Amino acid sequence: MLTIDRSTYDAIIAHAKRDHPDEACGVVAGPEGSDRPERFVPMVNAAGSPTFYEFDSTELLHLYKDMDARDEEPVVVYHSHTATEAYPSRTDIGLASEPNAHYVLVSTREHGNNDGPVEFRSYRIVDGKVTEEEVAVVDTTDTESEAS
Amino acid sequence: MTIEVRIPTILRTYTDGKKAVDGEGATLAALIDNLEGNHPGLRERLLEGEDLRRFVNVYINDEDVRFIGGLEAELSDGDQVVVLPAVAGG
C-alpha cells in the first residue's frame, strides 16, 4: 500500500494537469527504508511528449546525488498518461528500474488542464511484473503544510 | 589506477549489494571489461552489442559520457564513475 499525504497527492495531480497534453514526471523522495514519500521533486520531461517521458540526464544525476547526500531514496516515481488509463504501459514496465519504488500513474485524459477528478493509481513493478496496490491519502499535519 | 564506480540499486545484485566498487581502465570500455571480471553479468546490463544501452546513463566526474566520447571516454586515476538507469517510460 502507498500512504501519501494530501498535499503531495494534490501536487502530483496539479503537475500532471499543468503539463497536459505532455506527460509530467517526477519523484517523491523519502528517508531510505522508511517507505514515507516526503519530499516532492517535480522533474522536467526532457522528451516533451504526450506519449513518452524521460528525466534529463544531467538533472537525473543531480537528483540522485542530492538524495544520496540526504540518505533518501525515490519512494514514489510518478508520471502521467494523457490519453490512456493510469496503468503502466509496456514501455513503463520494460524501463522500470527502481524495485523499491511505488510507481504512481495519473491519467489526465478526462479533464486535461481543467478542474475535475483524476485517476491516481499506484503499482509495484519488479522484474517485469506489475502489482497494483491501494493508495491511502492521509491528511497533512499543520507543520507539513507550512513546509510545503 | 583506481576508479570508483557507483552502482544503482537495481544492479547491486551483481556487486553483493555494494553501492560502489573499484575498477581499472584507461577508457570506459576498458573499465567495463575490468568490472565484468569481478562482477560477471554487469557488462550485459550496461552494453547492448558494442554500445552503451540507450536507457543506461554513465557519468564520469558528473559528465554524461555521451558528450565526452562514449565508451572511448578517457579515465584517470581517482575519477568517479556513476551508473544510473534512465527514469523513463511511455
gemmi code that builds the backbone of each chain (N, CA, C; Angstrom):
import gemmi

chains = {
    "A": [
        ("MET", (0.831, -1.203, 0.000), (0.000, 0.000, 0.000), (0.869, 1.258, 0.000)),
        ("LEU", (0.414, 2.241, -0.773), (1.095, 3.538, -0.743), (0.341, 4.471, 0.204)),
        ("THR", (1.055, 5.012, 1.177), (0.476, 6.033, 2.049), (1.130, 7.358, 1.694)),
        ("ILE", (0.290, 8.320, 1.338), (0.810, 9.605, 0.848), (-0.019, 10.740, 1.440)),
        ("ASP", (0.641, 11.835, 1.762), (-0.129, 12.915, 2.361), (-0.843, 13.738, 1.284)),
        ("ARG", (-1.906, 14.370, 1.718), (-2.808, 15.098, 0.811), (-2.080, 16.148, -0.028)),
        ("SER", (-1.150, 16.876, 0.577), (-0.524, 17.978, -0.175), (0.372, 17.429, -1.292)),
        ("THR", (1.044, 16.296, -1.051), (1.877, 15.697, -2.098), (1.000, 15.118, -3.205)),
        ("TYR", (-0.078, 14.464, -2.770), (-1.049, 13.902, -3.718), (-1.582, 15.016, -4.638)),
        ("ASP", (-1.976, 16.112, -4.037), (-2.503, 17.242, -4.807), (-1.429, 17.846, -5.721)),
        ("ALA", (-0.193, 17.881, -5.245), (0.886, 18.475, -6.038), (1.172, 17.633, -7.290)),
        ("ILE", (1.096, 16.310, -7.157), (1.312, 15.431, -8.320), (0.218, 15.674, -9.358)),
        ("ILE", (-1.028, 15.753, -8.879), (-2.145, 15.972, -9.799), (-2.032, 17.345, -10.466)),
        ("ALA", (-1.665, 18.358, -9.687), (-1.528, 19.714, -10.249), (-0.440, 19.736, -11.324)),
        ("HIS", (0.663, 19.034, -11.077), (1.741, 18.974, -12.077), (1.240, 18.308, -13.363)),
        ("ALA", (0.516, 17.203, -13.207), (0.013, 16.475, -14.379), (-0.947, 17.343, -15.194)),
        ("LYS", (-1.831, 18.083, -14.499), (-2.788, 18.955, -15.198), (-2.068, 20.092, -15.915)),
        ("ARG", (-1.064, 20.636, -15.256), (-0.321, 21.769, -15.823), (0.402, 21.366, -17.108)),
        ("ASP", (1.003, 20.174, -17.122), (1.801, 19.760, -18.279), (0.982, 19.105, -19.381)),
        ("HIS", (-0.266, 18.744, -19.091), (-1.123, 18.159, -20.106), (-1.135, 19.057, -21.342)),
        ("PRO", (-1.031, 18.612, -22.591), (-1.132, 17.220, -23.042), (0.192, 16.441, -23.031)),
        ("ASP", (1.294, 17.077, -22.590), (2.522, 16.290, -22.456), (2.490, 15.521, -21.145)),
        ("GLU", (3.270, 14.473, -21.086), (3.372, 13.700, -19.851), (4.205, 14.474, -18.822)),
        ("ALA", (3.754, 14.438, -17.580), (4.503, 15.037, -16.471), (5.183, 13.911, -15.697)),
        ("CYS", (6.305, 14.230, -15.040), (7.019, 13.176, -14.305), (7.777, 13.768, -13.124)),
        ("GLY", (8.120, 12.915, -12.187), (8.886, 13.361, -11.030), (9.013, 12.254, -10.009)),
        ("VAL", (9.558, 12.600, -8.861), (9.678, 11.628, -7.768), (9.198, 12.281, -6.472)),
        ("VAL", (8.920, 11.431, -5.496), (8.782, 11.906, -4.127), (9.807, 11.105, -3.327)),
        ("ALA", (10.801, 11.821, -2.830), (11.880, 11.169, -2.098), (11.499, 11.008, -0.639)),
        ("GLY", (12.142, 10.064, 0.020), (11.904, 9.867, 1.443), (13.105, 9.190, 2.062)),
        ("PRO", (13.199, 9.216, 3.398), (14.333, 8.571, 4.064), (14.463, 7.106, 3.630)),
        ("GLU", (15.693, 6.679, 3.375), (15.958, 5.321, 2.922), (15.327, 4.294, 3.851)),
        ("GLY", (14.574, 3.370, 3.282), (13.982, 2.294, 4.070), (12.718, 2.679, 4.826)),
        ("SER", (12.299, 3.956, 4.747), (11.162, 4.415, 5.556), (9.822, 4.175, 4.873)),
        ("ASP", (9.835, 4.090, 3.533), (8.620, 3.978, 2.736), (7.705, 5.196, 2.923)),
        ("ARG", (8.293, 6.324, 3.312), (7.497, 7.545, 3.505), (7.841, 8.565, 2.424)),
        ("PRO", (6.915, 8.826, 1.488), (7.182, 9.838, 0.456), (7.058, 11.231, 1.061)),
        ("GLU", (8.143, 11.950, 1.198), (8.118, 13.216, 1.944), (8.512, 14.432, 1.129)),
        ("ARG", (9.463, 14.265, 0.203), (9.991, 15.448, -0.487), (9.611, 15.380, -1.961)),
        ("PHE", (8.656, 16.248, -2.338), (8.123, 16.279, -3.706), (9.135, 16.941, -4.643)),
        ("VAL", (9.538, 16.217, -5.691), (10.508, 16.760, -6.650), (9.958, 16.601, -8.072)),
        ("PRO", (9.269, 17.650, -8.573), (8.797, 17.572, -9.957), (9.994, 17.660, -10.896)),
        ("MET", (9.996, 16.892, -11.982), (11.102, 16.912, -12.933), (10.587, 17.398, -14.278)),
        ("VAL", (11.520, 17.888, -15.092), (11.168, 18.268, -16.457), (11.121, 16.994, -17.299)),
        ("ASN", (10.081, 16.872, -18.120), (10.059, 15.762, -19.066), (10.925, 16.151, -20.260)),
        ("ALA", (12.150, 15.629, -20.320), (13.096, 16.006, -21.380), (12.586, 15.575, -22.748)),
        ("ALA", (11.685, 14.594, -22.773), (11.133, 14.142, -24.053), (10.051, 15.115, -24.541)),
        ("GLY", (9.470, 15.911, -23.643), (8.419, 16.863, -24.003), (7.374, 16.262, -24.927)),
        ("SER", (6.811, 15.144, -24.511), (5.982, 14.351, -25.414), (4.695, 13.911, -24.739)),
        ("PRO", (3.594, 13.765, -25.525), (2.354, 13.242, -24.962), (2.376, 11.725, -24.772)),
        ("THR", (3.418, 11.056, -25.282), (3.440, 9.585, -25.203), (4.708, 9.026, -24.571)),
        ("PHE", (5.603, 9.897, -24.114), (6.862, 9.411, -23.542), (7.353, 10.400, -22.505)),
        ("TYR", (8.070, 9.880, -21.490), (8.733, 10.784, -20.549), (10.125, 10.265, -20.262)),
        ("GLU", (11.020, 11.179, -19.991), (12.366, 10.802, -19.576), (12.958, 11.974, -18.796)),
        ("PHE", (13.553, 11.674, -17.631), (14.247, 12.722, -16.877), (15.477, 13.120, -17.686)),
        ("ASP", (15.785, 14.401, -17.719), (17.006, 14.878, -18.346), (18.202, 14.238, -17.643)),
        ("SER", (19.220, 13.825, -18.394), (20.297, 13.025, -17.793), (21.099, 13.817, -16.755)),
        ("THR", (21.305, 15.104, -16.991), (22.062, 15.914, -16.018), (21.239, 16.119, -14.743)),
        ("GLU", (19.949, 16.389, -14.928), (19.071, 16.564, -13.758), (18.911, 15.264, -12.978)),
        ("LEU", (18.931, 14.152, -13.704), (18.839, 12.838, -13.060), (20.026, 12.627, -12.116)),
        ("LEU", (21.214, 12.952, -12.611), (22.418, 12.800, -11.780), (22.325, 13.705, -10.555)),
        ("HIS", (21.904, 14.928, -10.786), (21.777, 15.896, -9.695), (20.798, 15.375, -8.629)),
        ("LEU", (19.659, 14.868, -9.094), (18.640, 14.335, -8.191), (19.196, 13.196, -7.339)),
        ("TYR", (19.892, 12.259, -7.966), (20.387, 11.090, -7.229), (21.516, 11.466, -6.271)),
        ("LYS", (22.341, 12.416, -6.659), (23.403, 12.857, -5.744), (22.796, 13.547, -4.524)),
        ("ASP", (21.768, 14.333, -4.793), (21.066, 15.044, -3.744), (20.413, 14.059, -2.763)),
        ("MET", (19.739, 13.047, -3.314), (19.088, 12.051, -2.455), (20.141, 11.288, -1.653)),
        ("ASP", (21.266, 10.982, -2.314), (22.348, 10.258, -1.652), (22.864, 11.054, -0.452)),
        ("ALA", (23.040, 12.360, -0.645), (23.574, 13.220, 0.410), (22.605, 13.307, 1.594)),
        ("ARG", (21.304, 13.147, 1.306), (20.288, 13.238, 2.372), (19.869, 11.872, 2.895)),
        ("ASP", (20.549, 10.793, 2.459), (20.146, 9.419, 2.820), (18.691, 9.153, 2.454)),
        ("GLU", (18.345, 9.570, 1.246), (16.981, 9.356, 0.760), (17.006, 8.372, -0.412)),
        ("GLU", (15.800, 7.910, -0.737), (15.625, 7.130, -1.964), (14.326, 7.589, -2.631)),
        ("PRO", (14.145, 7.253, -3.911), (12.875, 7.622, -4.549), (11.781, 6.679, -4.062)),
        ("VAL", (10.921, 7.171, -3.161), (9.859, 6.320, -2.616), (8.723, 6.213, -3.636)),
        ("VAL", (8.464, 7.331, -4.328), (7.468, 7.349, -5.404), (8.136, 7.842, -6.679)),
        ("VAL", (7.880, 7.150, -7.786), (8.240, 7.658, -9.118), (6.910, 7.832, -9.844)),
        ("TYR", (6.588, 9.078, -10.226), (5.269, 9.286, -10.838), (5.397, 9.806, -12.263)),
        ("HIS", (4.384, 9.483, -13.069), (4.241, 10.162, -14.365), (2.780, 10.090, -14.782)),
        ("SER", (2.449, 10.894, -15.784), (1.055, 10.935, -16.220), (0.904, 10.281, -17.585)),
        ("HIS", (-0.290, 9.758, -17.791), (-0.726, 9.373, -19.131), (-1.780, 10.397, -19.518)),
        ("THR", (-1.702, 10.889, -20.756), (-2.581, 11.997, -21.095), (-3.717, 11.597, -22.035)),
        ("ALA", (-3.675, 10.362, -22.552), (-4.759, 9.922, -23.435), (-5.224, 8.509, -23.115)),
        ("THR", (-4.566, 7.873, -22.150), (-4.912, 6.484, -21.831), (-5.086, 6.338, -20.320)),
        ("GLU", (-5.476, 5.148, -19.895), (-5.733, 4.946, -18.468), (-4.439, 4.973, -17.656)),
        ("ALA", (-4.598, 5.106, -16.346), (-3.445, 5.190, -15.443), (-2.950, 3.785, -15.103)),
        ("TYR", (-2.483, 3.097, -16.143), (-1.939, 1.752, -15.963), (-0.600, 1.707, -16.695)),
        ("PRO", (0.431, 1.055, -16.119), (1.759, 1.072, -16.756), (1.723, 0.508, -18.186)),
        ("SER", (2.334, 1.249, -19.106), (2.432, 0.776, -20.484), (3.542, -0.260, -20.574)),
        ("ARG", (3.632, -0.912, -21.705), (4.701, -1.890, -21.908), (6.071, -1.230, -21.725)),
        ("THR", (6.216, 0.002, -22.218), (7.481, 0.728, -22.060), (7.760, 1.015, -20.582)),
        ("ASP", (6.710, 1.429, -19.851), (6.882, 1.698, -18.415), (7.421, 0.463, -17.705)),
        ("ILE", (6.864, -0.679, -18.049), (7.252, -1.927, -17.377), (8.686, -2.293, -17.753)),
        ("GLY", (8.998, -2.160, -19.062), (10.333, -2.529, -19.532), (11.432, -1.664, -18.935)),
        ("LEU", (11.113, -0.387, -18.651), (12.153, 0.539, -18.187), (12.147, 0.758, -16.676)),
        ("ALA", (11.196, 0.166, -15.985), (11.127, 0.382, -14.536), (12.385, -0.174, -13.875)),
        ("SER", (13.113, 0.688, -13.152), (14.398, 0.227, -12.616), (14.571, 0.567, -11.139)),
        ("GLU", (13.469, 0.854, -10.456), (13.530, 1.080, -9.015), (12.620, 0.060, -8.334)),
        ("PRO", (13.163, -1.115, -8.017), (12.312, -2.186, -7.466), (11.668, -1.836, -6.121)),
        ("ASN", (12.219, -0.823, -5.415), (11.636, -0.453, -4.116), (10.607, 0.667, -4.220)),
        ("ALA", (10.460, 1.233, -5.403), (9.603, 2.418, -5.531), (8.142, 2.044, -5.767)),
        ("HIS", (7.271, 2.977, -5.373), (5.868, 2.920, -5.771), (5.776, 3.688, -7.084)),
        ("TYR", (5.336, 3.034, -8.136), (5.159, 3.722, -9.415), (3.738, 4.277, -9.481)),
        ("VAL", (3.634, 5.599, -9.423), (2.326, 6.245, -9.457), (2.014, 6.687, -10.883)),
        ("LEU", (0.817, 6.342, -11.330), (0.331, 6.741, -12.649), (-0.910, 7.597, -12.468)),
        ("VAL", (-0.920, 8.720, -13.166), (-2.041, 9.642, -13.108), (-2.546, 9.786, -14.539)),
        ("SER", (-3.863, 9.771, -14.732), (-4.355, 9.995, -16.090), (-5.145, 11.292, -16.173)),
        ("THR", (-4.737, 12.129, -17.110), (-5.418, 13.414, -17.325), (-6.341, 13.355, -18.542)),
        ("ARG", (-6.642, 12.136, -19.018), (-7.377, 12.033, -20.293), (-8.771, 12.647, -20.228)),
        ("GLU", (-9.390, 12.667, -19.012), (-10.774, 13.148, -18.967), (-10.916, 14.659, -18.932)),
        ("HIS", (-10.085, 15.316, -18.119), (-10.274, 16.756, -17.937), (-9.094, 17.609, -18.388)),
        ("GLY", (-8.014, 16.975, -18.839), (-6.887, 17.732, -19.367), (-6.351, 18.744, -18.375)),
        ("ASN", (-6.254, 20.012, -18.818), (-5.729, 21.073, -17.948), (-6.778, 21.605, -16.971)),
        ("ASN", (-8.010, 21.108, -17.092), (-9.093, 21.709, -16.314), (-9.348, 20.985, -15.003)),
        ("ASP", (-10.130, 21.641, -14.147), (-10.523, 21.027, -12.888), (-11.315, 19.759, -13.156)),
        ("GLY", (-11.311, 18.889, -12.195), (-12.076, 17.649, -12.332), (-11.253, 16.503, -11.812)),
        ("PRO", (-11.939, 15.420, -11.471), (-11.235, 14.290, -10.861), (-10.216, 13.654, -11.808)),
        ("VAL", (-9.173, 13.099, -11.225), (-8.084, 12.496, -11.988), (-7.847, 11.093, -11.438)),
        ("GLU", (-7.641, 10.159, -12.355), (-7.320, 8.793, -11.940), (-5.903, 8.779, -11.351)),
        ("PHE", (-5.760, 8.263, -10.152), (-4.462, 8.240, -9.450), (-4.271, 6.824, -8.918)),
        ("ARG", (-3.320, 6.080, -9.504), (-3.144, 4.672, -9.102), (-1.668, 4.378, -8.859)),
        ("SER", (-1.409, 3.352, -8.077), (-0.023, 3.041, -7.695), (0.280, 1.555, -7.901)),
        ("TYR", (1.517, 1.298, -8.294), (1.938, -0.064, -8.636), (3.342, -0.336, -8.127)),
        ("ARG", (3.616, -1.611, -7.929), (4.987, -2.088, -7.812), (5.327, -2.698, -9.163)),
        ("ILE", (6.519, -2.414, -9.657), (6.956, -3.024, -10.918), (8.318, -3.669, -10.655)),
        ("VAL", (8.341, -4.983, -10.569), (9.580, -5.704, -10.261), (9.763, -6.823, -11.275)),
        ("ASP", (10.914, -6.833, -11.928), (11.235, -7.879, -12.920), (10.117, -8.050, -13.942)),
        ("GLY", (9.566, -6.942, -14.397), (8.545, -7.012, -15.436), (7.163, -7.373, -14.928)),
        ("LYS", (7.018, -7.554, -13.620), (5.714, -7.925, -13.073), (5.074, -6.713, -12.396)),
        ("VAL", (3.815, -6.438, -12.764), (3.095, -5.278, -12.234), (2.102, -5.725, -11.171)),
        ("THR", (2.145, -5.085, -10.005), (1.174, -5.375, -8.961), (0.560, -4.063, -8.508)),
        ("GLU", (-0.759, -3.929, -8.717), (-1.404, -2.704, -8.258), (-1.585, -2.758, -6.741)),
        ("GLU", (-1.547, -1.593, -6.123), (-1.688, -1.528, -4.663), (-2.665, -0.414, -4.296)),
        ("GLU", (-3.154, -0.487, -3.075), (-4.056, 0.544, -2.577), (-3.321, 1.854, -2.354)),
        ("VAL", (-4.050, 2.957, -2.490), (-3.471, 4.267, -2.176), (-4.253, 4.849, -0.998)),
        ("ALA", (-3.545, 5.166, 0.082), (-4.171, 5.815, 1.236), (-3.690, 7.256, 1.290)),
        ("VAL", (-4.635, 8.187, 1.142), (-4.277, 9.601, 1.214), (-4.588, 10.080, 2.626)),
        ("VAL", (-3.557, 10.570, 3.308), (-3.751, 10.994, 4.697), (-3.697, 12.515, 4.784)),
        ("ASP", (-4.422, 13.038, 5.749), (-4.443, 14.493, 5.887), (-3.110, 15.013, 6.382)),
        ("THR", (-2.727, 16.117, 5.797), (-1.448, 16.720, 6.127), (-1.529, 17.378, 7.499)),
        ("THR", (-0.489, 17.233, 8.290), (-0.476, 17.944, 9.574), (-0.121, 19.410, 9.316)),
        ("ASP", (-0.364, 20.238, 10.308), (-0.132, 21.672, 10.144), (1.316, 22.003, 9.800)),
        ("THR", (2.252, 21.346, 10.471), (3.668, 21.633, 10.212), (4.032, 21.297, 8.780)),
        ("GLU", (3.512, 20.151, 8.290), (3.846, 19.756, 6.921), (3.297, 20.732, 5.896)),
        ("SER", (2.066, 21.226, 6.154), (1.506, 22.132, 5.148), (2.247, 23.469, 5.157)),
        ("GLU", (2.786, 23.840, 6.315), (3.585, 25.063, 6.338), (4.868, 24.905, 5.551)),
        ("ALA", (5.449, 23.696, 5.615), (6.709, 23.449, 4.909), (6.515, 23.376, 3.405)),
        ("SER", (5.316, 23.029, 2.942), (5.151, 22.779, 1.504), (4.758, 23.994, 0.696)),
    ],
    "B": [
        ("MET", (46.062, 2.396, -10.639), (44.991, 3.298, -11.059), (43.643, 2.745, -10.626)),
        ("THR", (42.933, 3.525, -9.841), (41.657, 3.043, -9.306), (40.542, 4.026, -9.648)),
        ("ILE", (39.457, 3.457, -10.132), (38.282, 4.264, -10.460), (37.141, 3.785, -9.566)),
        ("GLU", (36.486, 4.715, -8.868), (35.324, 4.329, -8.081), (34.088, 4.351, -8.971)),
        ("VAL", (33.317, 3.266, -8.908), (32.117, 3.169, -9.738), (30.908, 3.022, -8.833)),
        ("ARG", (29.995, 3.983, -8.928), (28.763, 3.940, -8.122), (27.721, 3.103, -8.864)),
        ("ILE", (27.151, 2.143, -8.119), (26.246, 1.157, -8.717), (24.809, 1.447, -8.268)),
        ("PRO", (23.840, 1.506, -9.209), (22.452, 1.767, -8.805), (21.820, 0.534, -8.146)),
        ("THR", (20.790, 0.766, -7.344), (20.105, -0.318, -6.608), (19.868, -1.555, -7.463)),
        ("ILE", (19.322, -1.341, -8.662), (18.887, -2.484, -9.464), (20.060, -3.355, -9.937)),
        ("LEU", (21.267, -2.816, -9.942), (22.426, -3.607, -10.397), (23.276, -4.127, -9.231)),
        ("ARG", (22.817, -3.889, -8.003), (23.634, -4.318, -6.852), (23.598, -5.825, -6.635)),
        ("THR", (22.706, -6.515, -7.354), (22.738, -7.976, -7.314), (24.057, -8.490, -7.896)),
        ("TYR", (24.709, -7.667, -8.719), (25.989, -8.079, -9.319), (27.178, -7.690, -8.438)),
        ("THR", (26.942, -6.898, -7.401), (28.058, -6.398, -6.590), (27.888, -6.769, -5.115)),
        ("ASP", (27.216, -7.874, -4.847), (26.954, -8.309, -3.465), (26.321, -7.201, -2.640)),
        ("GLY", (25.467, -6.410, -3.265), (24.762, -5.355, -2.538), (25.567, -4.085, -2.354)),
        ("LYS", (26.800, -4.053, -2.844), (27.629, -2.858, -2.633), (27.168, -1.680, -3.486)),
        ("LYS", (27.188, -0.496, -2.882), (26.785, 0.733, -3.581), (27.881, 1.235, -4.498)),
        ("ALA", (29.124, 0.861, -4.229), (30.243, 1.323, -5.045), (31.297, 0.230, -5.087)),
        ("VAL", (31.934, 0.089, -6.242), (33.034, -0.868, -6.383), (34.195, -0.159, -7.068)),
        ("ASP", (35.381, -0.720, -6.944), (36.548, -0.158, -7.619), (36.842, -0.940, -8.889)),
        ("GLY", (37.326, -0.205, -9.899), (37.713, -0.847, -11.147), (38.924, -0.147, -11.714)),
        ("GLU", (39.371, -0.665, -12.864), (40.531, -0.076, -13.531), (40.264, -0.013, -15.017)),
        ("GLY", (40.912, 0.947, -15.688), (40.802, 1.029, -17.139), (41.120, 2.430, -17.602)),
        ("ALA", (41.760, 2.529, -18.774), (42.131, 3.835, -19.302), (40.977, 4.468, -20.073)),
        ("THR", (40.001, 3.624, -20.443), (38.795, 4.142, -21.099), (37.592, 3.494, -20.425)),
        ("LEU", (36.402, 4.036, -20.709), (35.196, 3.456, -20.141), (35.042, 1.999, -20.591)),
        ("ALA", (35.338, 1.725, -21.879), (35.218, 0.352, -22.386), (36.131, -0.594, -21.594)),
        ("ALA", (37.357, -0.153, -21.338), (38.303, -0.994, -20.592), (37.834, -1.185, -19.157)),
        ("LEU", (37.271, -0.141, -18.572), (36.751, -0.232, -17.210), (35.620, -1.258, -17.130)),
        ("ILE", (34.719, -1.211, -18.095), (33.586, -2.147, -18.084), (34.082, -3.586, -18.237)),
        ("ASP", (35.090, -3.807, -19.082), (35.678, -5.150, -19.209), (36.279, -5.593, -17.882)),
        ("ASN", (36.960, -4.665, -17.221), (37.580, -4.959, -15.932), (36.515, -5.308, -14.869)),
        ("LEU", (35.420, -4.537, -14.855), (34.338, -4.788, -13.888), (33.709, -6.162, -14.121)),
        ("GLU", (33.582, -6.507, -15.391), (32.960, -7.789, -15.740), (33.742, -8.959, -15.126)),
        ("GLY", (35.051, -8.800, -15.036), (35.881, -9.840, -14.442), (35.506, -10.134, -12.993)),
        ("ASN", (35.209, -9.088, -12.231), (34.858, -9.267, -10.816), (33.359, -9.397, -10.585)),
        ("HIS", (32.575, -8.907, -11.525), (31.119, -8.874, -11.346), (30.444, -9.384, -12.623)),
        ("PRO", (30.549, -10.689, -12.865), (30.041, -11.235, -14.130), (28.562, -10.919, -14.331)),
        ("GLY", (28.222, -10.500, -15.540), (26.835, -10.179, -15.858), (26.594, -8.682, -15.935)),
        ("LEU", (27.476, -7.907, -15.310), (27.292, -6.450, -15.277), (27.411, -5.838, -16.683)),
        ("ARG", (28.390, -6.341, -17.453), (28.629, -5.810, -18.806), (27.342, -5.833, -19.649)),
        ("GLU", (26.669, -6.964, -19.594), (25.450, -7.162, -20.377), (24.355, -6.149, -19.996)),
        ("ARG", (24.369, -5.702, -18.725), (23.362, -4.753, -18.284), (23.700, -3.322, -18.697)),
        ("LEU", (24.955, -3.090, -19.069), (25.386, -1.747, -19.453), (25.456, -1.577, -20.965)),
        ("LEU", (25.798, -2.664, -21.638), (26.026, -2.585, -23.082), (25.013, -3.409, -23.841)),
        ("GLU", (24.740, -2.917, -25.060), (23.923, -3.676, -25.988), (24.780, -3.798, -27.232)),
        ("GLY", (25.283, -5.002, -27.504), (26.280, -5.155, -28.566), (27.527, -4.396, -28.154)),
        ("GLU", (27.965, -3.468, -28.977), (29.193, -2.721, -28.675), (28.910, -1.304, -28.183)),
        ("ASP", (27.636, -1.012, -27.905), (27.291, 0.345, -27.476), (26.675, 0.347, -26.082)),
        ("LEU", (26.733, 1.526, -25.454), (26.018, 1.699, -24.191), (24.523, 1.537, -24.455)),
        ("ARG", (23.833, 0.943, -23.521), (22.384, 0.828, -23.663), (21.748, 2.220, -23.659)),
        ("ARG", (20.714, 2.366, -24.471), (20.043, 3.653, -24.616), (19.527, 4.177, -23.269)),
        ("PHE", (19.028, 3.304, -22.408), (18.405, 3.773, -21.169), (19.266, 3.525, -19.930)),
        ("VAL", (20.576, 3.496, -20.160), (21.520, 3.480, -19.035), (22.397, 4.712, -19.185)),
        ("ASN", (22.464, 5.516, -18.127), (23.319, 6.702, -18.152), (24.586, 6.427, -17.369)),
        ("VAL", (25.730, 6.836, -17.961), (27.009, 6.698, -17.273), (27.658, 8.079, -17.246)),
        ("TYR", (28.165, 8.456, -16.085), (28.787, 9.773, -15.915), (30.220, 9.591, -15.425)),
        ("ILE", (31.132, 10.384, -15.979), (32.492, 10.444, -15.445), (32.659, 11.832, -14.844)),
        ("ASN", (32.949, 11.878, -13.556), (33.061, 13.166, -12.851), (31.922, 14.112, -13.233)),
        ("ASP", (30.703, 13.589, -13.138), (29.466, 14.350, -13.378), (29.176, 14.704, -14.834)),
        ("GLU", (29.992, 14.230, -15.774), (29.705, 14.482, -17.200), (29.086, 13.224, -17.799)),
        ("ASP", (27.958, 13.404, -18.465), (27.348, 12.297, -19.188), (28.335, 11.844, -20.270)),
        ("VAL", (28.701, 10.566, -20.267), (29.741, 10.102, -21.212), (29.334, 10.252, -22.676)),
        ("ARG", (28.022, 10.395, -22.905), (27.600, 10.549, -24.309), (28.188, 11.821, -24.932)),
        ("PHE", (28.528, 12.783, -24.068), (29.071, 14.049, -24.586), (30.593, 14.076, -24.555)),
        ("ILE", (31.229, 13.018, -24.045), (32.696, 13.047, -23.934), (33.337, 11.780, -24.498)),
        ("GLY", (32.697, 11.236, -25.558), (33.353, 10.125, -26.248), (32.739, 8.754, -26.022)),
        ("GLY", (31.672, 8.682, -25.230), (31.009, 7.385, -25.038), (31.956, 6.361, -24.435)),
        ("LEU", (31.985, 5.179, -25.007), (32.834, 4.109, -24.455), (34.318, 4.426, -24.583)),
        ("GLU", (34.660, 5.371, -25.491), (36.071, 5.742, -25.656), (36.493, 6.853, -24.684)),
        ("ALA", (35.560, 7.333, -23.887), (35.895, 8.403, -22.930), (37.062, 7.965, -22.056)),
        ("GLU", (37.991, 8.892, -21.828), (39.212, 8.530, -21.102), (39.034, 8.671, -19.595)),
        ("LEU", (39.752, 7.824, -18.883), (39.688, 7.815, -17.424), (41.076, 8.023, -16.835)),
        ("SER", (41.115, 8.678, -15.676), (42.377, 8.848, -14.949), (42.190, 8.365, -13.520)),
        ("ASP", (43.305, 8.085, -12.894), (43.294, 7.646, -11.504), (42.465, 8.609, -10.653)),
        ("GLY", (41.575, 8.073, -9.841), (40.788, 8.913, -8.947), (39.477, 9.410, -9.533)),
        ("ASP", (39.234, 9.135, -10.812), (37.957, 9.557, -11.398), (36.803, 8.811, -10.730)),
        ("GLN", (35.648, 9.458, -10.731), (34.466, 8.785, -10.226), (33.475, 8.548, -11.363)),
        ("VAL", (33.016, 7.288, -11.461), (32.037, 6.923, -12.478), (30.730, 6.609, -11.761)),
        ("VAL", (29.627, 7.162, -12.298), (28.302, 6.894, -11.745), (27.446, 6.235, -12.827)),
        ("VAL", (26.786, 5.164, -12.473), (25.857, 4.497, -13.393), (24.443, 4.735, -12.869)),
        ("LEU", (23.555, 5.222, -13.720), (22.155, 5.431, -13.328), (21.237, 4.999, -14.461)),
        ("PRO", (20.303, 4.116, -14.183), (19.311, 3.784, -15.215), (18.462, 5.020, -15.482)),
        ("ALA", (18.065, 5.202, -16.735), (17.170, 6.323, -17.049), (15.872, 6.139, -16.281)),
        ("VAL", (15.264, 7.258, -15.871), (13.894, 7.187, -15.365), (13.030, 7.654, -16.531)),
        ("ALA", (12.371, 6.700, -17.151), (11.687, 6.962, -18.415), (10.572, 5.958, -18.613)),
        ("GLY", (9.686, 6.271, -19.541), (8.605, 5.359, -19.856), (7.690, 5.980, -20.881)),
        ("GLY", (6.532, 5.374, -21.069), (5.638, 5.881, -22.112), (4.300, 6.260, -21.545)),
    ],
}
model = gemmi.Model(1)
for chain_id, residues in chains.items():
    chain = gemmi.Chain(chain_id)
    for i, (resn, *xyz) in enumerate(residues, 1):
        res = gemmi.Residue()
        res.name, res.seqid = resn, gemmi.SeqId(i, " ")
        for name, pos in zip(("N", "CA", "C"), xyz):
            atom = gemmi.Atom()
            atom.name, atom.element = name, gemmi.Element(name[0])
            atom.pos, atom.b_iso = gemmi.Position(*pos), 0.0
            res.add_atom(atom)
        chain.add_residue(res)
    model.add_chain(chain)
structure = gemmi.Structure()
structure.add_model(model)
structure.setup_entities()
